[in-house]
């Protein structure tokens, strides 16, 4: 499975991205466990927007999830962190 992560926004308004092919990774079972632990829904935007916050867009096969930076936590944060650490720049 291919996982794409894109971060946009922030003070400079730049976009950066990373991707990983979990089938070709050293630990495909670990990736599968991480994806299986994800909630079915993404955290919603906070009641009031946070100035210069990042927005994270995560694409897992046919599923796209967008999460405000202030709400990126738990399994979603673990997935983003691992893709950034082990993936390739997009």
MOWOCOR-V986292 format. One record per pair of residues at least 24 apart in sequence whose ideal C-beta (glycine too) atoms are under 8 Angstrom apart, sorted by sequence separation. I is the first residue (numbers start at 1). GAP is how many residues later the second one is. D is the distance in whole Angstrom. If there is no record, write none. Layout:
BEGIN
I;GAP;D  I;GAP;D
END
This chain:
BEGIN
42;24;7  43;24;6  46;24;6  56;24;6  35;25;6  42;25;5  43;25;7  46;25;6  45;26;7  44;27;7  3;28;8  43;28;4  43;29;7  1;30;8  43;30;7  3;32;8  43;33;7  1;34;7  42;34;7  39;35;8  39;36;7  38;37;5  39;37;8  37;38;5  38;38;7  11;41;5  34;41;7  37;41;8  38;41;7  10;42;6  9;43;7  10;43;8  9;44;6  10;44;5  34;44;6  35;44;7  9;45;5  34;45;6  8;46;7  9;46;5  7;47;5  8;47;5  7;48;7  34;48;7  7;49;6  8;49;7  6;50;7  5;51;7  6;51;4  31;51;8  5;52;7  6;52;8  4;53;8  5;53;5  6;53;8  4;54;7  5;54;8  3;55;7  4;55;4  3;56;7  2;57;8  3;57;6  1;59;7  2;59;7  1;60;6  9;60;7  25;61;7  7;62;8  20;62;8  20;63;5  19;64;7  18;65;5  18;66;5  20;66;6  20;67;4  19;68;5  20;68;7  18;69;4  19;69;6  18;70;7  18;71;6  19;71;5  17;72;7  18;72;6  16;73;8  17;73;3  5;74;8  5;75;5  3;76;7  5;78;5  5;79;7  3;80;6  5;82;7  3;84;7  6;84;7  4;86;6
END
